[in-house]
Amino acid sequence: MKFQSNALTSKEMQERVDAYISQFKEGYFSPLSMMARMTEEVGELAREVNHHYGEKPKKSSEDDNSMEEELGDLLFVMLCFANSLDIDMTESFETVMNKFETRDKDRWTKLDYEEDLNND
């Protein structure tokens, strides 16, 4: 997994999205419209995954969207949704990670790094 050293924090992303949306009279969409937009973006991501990993190749006439672009679209809508409901995504992330790191800490088989090192 590659990460940029100058990556934005979730707070910075939320602030940047808010600055963008705040320049328009319409502002944020309603929660119901936001949910519909998020569902639409998930569908577009699913289509890309299906084209890349599934049995349905793209037609030659179809745009060459990428999973990165579709994930970015989904992230934008999620940040809009969070902003519209005054939800701090950093707090949401910390809450969900705490849930997984405690409730699910023994749910899956952990890698044995020493064994993996010795097998290399």
MARTI-302535 format. One line per 5 residues: their letters; for each residue x, y, z of C-alpha. Coordinates in steps of 0.25 Angstrom, whole numbers, always signed. Example, Ala and Ser with C-alpha at 12.3 -4.5 7.8 and 13.67 -1.06 7.14 Angstrom:
// MARTI-302535
as) +49 -18 +31 | +55 -4 +29
***
This chain:
// MARTI-302535
mkfqs) +0 +0 +0 | +6 +14 -4 | +3 +26 +4 | +8 +40 +1 | +16 +48 +12
nalts) +8 +60 +9 | -6 +53 +11 | -18 +61 +16 | -24 +58 +30 | -39 +54 +30
kemqe) -41 +68 +36 | -34 +75 +25 | -42 +67 +15 | -55 +71 +22 | -51 +85 +22
rvday) -47 +85 +7 | -60 +79 +3 | -68 +89 +12 | -60 +101 +6 | -64 +96 -8
isqfk) -79 +93 -5 | -80 +106 +3 | -78 +114 -10 | -91 +110 -15 | -105 +115 -11
egyfs) -110 +101 -12 | -101 +96 -1 | -101 +81 +3 | -112 +72 -2 | -122 +66 +8
plsmm) -119 +53 +15 | -128 +45 +6 | -122 +51 -6 | -108 +49 -1 | -111 +34 +2
armte) -116 +33 -12 | -103 +39 -18 | -95 +30 -9 | -103 +18 -14 | -100 +23 -28
evgel) -85 +24 -26 | -85 +10 -19 | -91 +5 -32 | -81 +11 -41 | -70 +5 -32
arevn) -77 -8 -33 | -77 -7 -48 | -62 -4 -49 | -59 -16 -40 | -68 -25 -48
hhyge) -60 -20 -61 | -47 -22 -55 | -49 -35 -47 | -62 -41 -52 | -66 -47 -65
kpkks) -72 -35 -71 | -62 -27 -79 | -64 -13 -83 | -70 -9 -97 | -61 -2 -106
seddn) -70 +10 -105 | -70 +11 -90 | -61 +21 -83 | -48 +16 -76 | -52 +20 -62
smeee) -43 +15 -51 | -46 +9 -37 | -37 +20 -31 | -46 +30 -38 | -59 +23 -33
lgdll) -54 +22 -19 | -50 +37 -19 | -64 +40 -23 | -70 +31 -12 | -60 +38 -2
fvmlc) -65 +52 -7 | -80 +48 -5 | -77 +42 +9 | -69 +55 +13 | -81 +63 +8
fansl) -91 +54 +16 | -83 +55 +29 | -81 +70 +27 | -96 +72 +25 | -99 +64 +38
didmt) -88 +71 +46 | -80 +57 +48 | -65 +58 +50 | -59 +46 +41 | -47 +45 +50
esfet) -56 +42 +62 | -64 +32 +54 | -52 +25 +49 | -46 +24 +63 | -59 +19 +68
vmnkf) -60 +8 +57 | -46 +4 +59 | -47 +2 +74 | -59 -7 +71 | -51 -15 +61
etrdk) -39 -15 +70 | -46 -20 +82 | -59 -28 +78 | -52 -34 +66 | -38 -35 +71
drwtk) -38 -51 +71 | -48 -53 +60 | -38 -56 +49 | -25 -64 +48 | -13 -54 +51
ldyee) +0 -55 +43 | +12 -61 +50 | +23 -52 +46 | +34 -60 +51 | +29 -73 +44
dlnnd) +28 -64 +31 | +42 -59 +33 | +48 -73 +35 | +41 -78 +22 | +47 -67 +13
***
